[in-house]
């Protein structure tokens, strides 16, 4: 049985992380501090994950978060 290396990241997880970084950038552009944007994404991780898997763009997710 092959062991998975710790450094290997699941492709879905990598895509979700990249998507969250894009959402974070949009929240910062809208006036949030980087810390505020990161904290909001962390606190609402399940909600943002759902938005990602529902196919929303980072722009749509940021807009939803700001409303």
C-alpha distances in whole Angstrom, upper triangle without the diagonal:
4,6,10,13,15,18,16,19,18,21,23,23,24,27,28,28,30,32,33,34,37,38,39,41,43,43,45,47,48,49,47,46,42,42,43,41,38,39,40,36,34,37,36,33,32,35,34,31,32,35,32,30,34,34,37,38,38,42,42,40,42,45,44,43,46,48
4,6,9,12,14,13,15,16,18,20,20,21,24,25,26,28,30,31,32,34,35,36,38,40,41,42,44,46,47,44,43,40,39,41,38,35,36,37,34,32,35,35,31,31,34,32,29,31,33,30,29,32,33,35,35,35,39,40,38,40,43,42,41,44,46
4,6,9,12,11,13,14,17,19,18,19,22,23,23,25,28,28,29,32,33,33,35,38,38,39,41,43,44,41,40,37,36,38,36,32,33,35,31,29,32,32,28,28,31,30,27,29,31,29,28,31,31,34,34,34,37,38,36,37,41,40,39,42,44
4,6,8,7,9,10,13,16,15,16,19,20,20,22,24,25,25,28,29,30,32,34,35,36,38,39,40,38,37,33,33,34,32,29,30,31,28,26,29,29,25,25,28,27,24,26,28,25,24,28,28,30,30,30,34,34,32,34,37,36,35,38,41
4,5,5,9,11,14,16,15,15,19,20,19,21,23,24,24,27,29,28,30,33,34,34,36,38,39,36,35,31,31,33,31,27,29,30,27,25,29,29,25,26,29,27,24,27,29,26,25,29,29,31,30,30,33,34,32,33,37,36,35,38,40
4,5,8,10,14,16,13,14,17,18,17,19,22,21,22,25,26,26,28,30,31,31,34,36,36,33,32,28,28,30,28,24,26,27,24,22,25,26,22,23,26,25,22,25,27,24,24,28,28,29,29,28,31,32,30,31,35,34,32,35,38
4,6,10,12,15,13,12,15,17,15,16,20,20,20,22,24,24,25,28,29,29,31,34,34,32,30,26,26,28,26,23,25,27,24,22,25,26,22,24,26,24,22,25,26,23,24,27,27,28,27,26,29,31,28,29,33,33,31,34,37
4,7,9,12,10,10,13,15,14,15,18,19,19,22,24,24,25,28,29,29,31,34,34,32,31,27,27,29,27,24,26,27,23,22,25,25,22,23,25,23,20,23,24,21,21,25,24,26,25,24,28,29,27,28,32,32,30,33,36
4,6,8,7,6,10,11,10,12,15,16,16,18,20,21,22,25,26,26,28,30,31,29,28,25,25,26,24,21,23,24,20,19,22,22,18,19,21,19,16,19,21,17,17,21,21,22,22,21,25,26,23,25,28,28,27,30,32
4,5,5,6,9,10,11,12,14,15,17,19,20,21,23,25,26,27,29,30,32,30,29,26,26,27,24,22,23,24,20,19,22,21,17,18,20,18,15,17,18,15,15,18,18,20,20,20,24,24,22,24,27,27,26,29,31
4,5,5,6,9,10,11,12,14,15,17,18,20,21,23,24,26,27,29,31,29,29,25,26,27,24,22,24,24,20,20,23,21,18,18,20,17,14,17,17,14,13,17,16,18,17,18,21,22,20,22,25,25,25,28,30
4,5,5,6,9,10,10,12,14,15,16,18,20,21,22,24,26,27,29,27,27,24,25,25,22,20,22,21,17,18,20,18,15,15,16,14,11,13,14,10,10,13,13,15,15,15,19,19,17,20,23,22,22,25,27
4,5,5,6,9,10,10,12,14,15,16,18,20,21,22,24,26,27,25,25,22,22,22,19,17,19,19,15,15,18,16,13,13,15,13,10,13,14,11,11,15,14,16,16,15,19,20,17,19,22,22,21,24,26
4,5,5,6,9,10,11,13,14,15,17,19,20,21,23,25,26,24,24,20,21,22,19,17,19,19,16,16,19,18,15,16,17,14,12,15,15,12,13,16,15,16,16,15,18,19,17,19,22,22,21,24,27
4,5,5,6,9,10,11,12,14,15,17,18,20,21,23,25,23,23,20,22,22,19,17,20,19,15,16,19,17,14,15,16,13,11,13,13,9,10,13,12,13,12,12,15,16,15,16,20,20,19,22,24
4,5,5,6,9,10,10,12,14,15,16,18,20,21,23,21,21,18,19,19,16,14,16,16,12,13,16,14,11,12,12,9,7,10,10,7,9,12,11,11,11,10,14,15,12,14,17,17,16,19,22
4,5,5,6,9,10,10,12,14,15,16,18,20,21,19,19,16,16,17,14,12,14,14,11,11,15,14,11,13,14,11,10,13,13,10,12,15,14,14,13,11,15,16,14,15,18,18,17,20,22
4,5,5,6,9,10,11,13,14,15,17,19,20,19,19,16,17,18,15,13,16,16,13,14,17,16,14,16,16,12,12,15,14,11,13,16,14,13,12,10,13,15,13,14,17,18,17,19,22
4,5,5,6,9,10,11,12,14,15,17,19,17,18,16,17,17,13,13,16,15,11,13,16,14,12,14,13,10,10,12,10,7,11,13,11,10,8,6,10,11,10,11,14,14,14,16,19
4,5,5,6,9,10,10,12,14,15,17,15,15,13,14,14,10,9,12,11,8,10,13,11,9,12,12,8,9,12,10,9,12,14,13,11,10,7,11,12,9,10,13,13,12,15,17
4,5,5,6,9,10,11,12,14,16,14,14,11,12,13,10,9,12,12,9,12,15,14,12,15,15,11,12,16,14,12,15,17,16,14,12,9,11,14,12,11,15,16,14,16,19
4,5,5,6,9,10,11,13,15,14,14,12,15,15,11,11,15,14,11,14,17,15,14,17,16,12,13,16,13,12,15,16,14,12,9,6,8,11,10,9,12,14,13,15,18
4,5,5,6,9,10,11,13,11,13,11,13,12,9,10,12,11,9,12,14,12,12,14,13,9,12,14,11,10,14,15,13,11,9,5,7,9,7,6,9,11,9,11,14
4,5,5,6,9,10,11,9,10,7,10,9,6,7,10,9,8,11,13,12,12,15,14,11,13,16,14,13,17,18,17,14,12,9,10,12,10,8,11,13,10,12,15
4,5,5,6,9,10,9,10,8,11,11,8,10,13,12,11,14,17,16,16,19,18,14,17,19,17,16,19,20,18,16,13,9,10,13,12,9,12,14,13,13,17
4,5,5,6,9,9,11,10,13,12,9,11,14,13,12,15,17,16,16,19,17,14,17,18,15,15,19,19,17,14,11,8,7,10,9,6,9,12,10,10,14
4,5,5,7,6,8,8,11,9,6,9,11,10,10,13,14,14,15,18,16,13,16,18,15,16,20,20,18,15,13,10,9,11,10,6,8,11,8,8,12
4,5,5,5,6,6,9,8,7,9,12,11,12,15,16,16,17,20,19,16,19,21,19,19,23,23,22,19,16,13,12,15,13,10,12,14,12,11,15
4,5,7,9,10,13,12,10,13,16,15,15,18,20,19,20,23,21,18,21,23,20,20,24,24,22,19,16,13,11,14,14,10,12,15,13,12,15
4,6,9,11,13,12,10,14,15,14,15,18,19,18,19,22,20,17,21,22,19,20,24,23,22,18,16,13,11,13,13,9,9,12,11,8,12
4,7,9,11,10,9,13,14,13,15,18,18,18,20,23,21,19,22,24,22,22,26,26,25,21,19,16,15,16,16,12,12,15,13,10,13
4,6,8,6,6,10,11,10,12,14,15,15,17,20,19,17,20,22,20,21,24,25,24,21,19,15,15,16,15,11,13,14,11,10,13
4,5,5,6,9,10,11,12,14,15,16,18,21,20,18,21,24,22,22,26,27,26,23,21,17,17,19,17,14,16,18,14,13,17
4,5,5,6,8,10,11,12,14,15,16,20,19,17,19,22,21,20,24,25,24,22,20,16,17,19,16,14,16,18,15,15,18
4,5,5,6,8,10,10,12,14,15,19,19,17,19,22,21,21,24,26,25,23,22,18,19,21,18,15,18,19,15,15,19
4,6,5,6,9,10,10,12,14,17,16,15,18,20,19,20,23,24,24,21,20,17,17,19,16,13,15,16,12,12,15
4,6,5,6,9,10,11,12,15,14,12,15,18,16,17,20,21,21,18,17,13,14,15,12,10,13,13,10,11,14
4,5,5,6,9,10,10,14,14,12,14,17,16,16,19,21,21,19,18,14,16,17,14,12,16,16,12,14,17
4,5,5,6,8,10,13,13,12,15,17,17,18,21,22,22,20,20,17,18,19,15,14,17,16,12,14,17
4,5,5,6,8,11,11,10,13,15,14,15,18,19,20,17,17,14,16,16,12,11,13,12,9,11,13
4,6,5,5,9,9,7,10,12,12,12,15,16,17,15,15,12,14,14,11,10,13,12,9,12,14
4,5,5,9,10,9,10,13,14,14,17,18,19,18,18,15,18,18,14,14,17,16,13,15,18
4,6,8,9,10,11,14,14,15,18,19,20,19,20,17,19,18,15,14,17,15,12,14,16
4,6,5,6,9,10,11,12,14,15,17,15,17,15,16,15,12,12,14,12,9,13,14
4,5,5,6,9,10,10,12,14,15,15,16,14,16,16,12,13,16,14,12,15,17
4,6,5,6,9,10,11,12,14,14,16,15,18,16,13,15,17,14,13,17,17
4,5,5,6,9,10,10,13,12,14,13,15,13,10,12,14,11,10,13,14
4,5,5,6,9,10,11,10,11,10,12,11,7,9,12,10,9,13,14
4,5,5,6,9,10,10,12,11,14,13,10,13,15,13,13,16,18
4,5,5,6,9,9,12,12,15,13,10,13,15,12,13,17,17
4,6,5,6,6,8,9,11,9,7,10,12,10,10,14,14
4,5,5,6,7,8,11,10,8,11,13,12,13,16,17
4,5,8,10,12,14,13,11,15,17,15,16,19,20
4,6,9,12,14,11,10,14,15,13,15,18,18
4,6,9,11,10,10,13,14,13,15,18,19
4,7,8,6,6,10,10,10,12,15,15
4,5,5,6,9,10,11,12,14,16
4,6,5,6,9,10,10,12,14
4,5,5,6,9,10,11,13
4,6,5,6,9,10,11
4,5,5,6,9,10
4,5,5,6,9
4,5,5,6
4,5,5
4,6
4
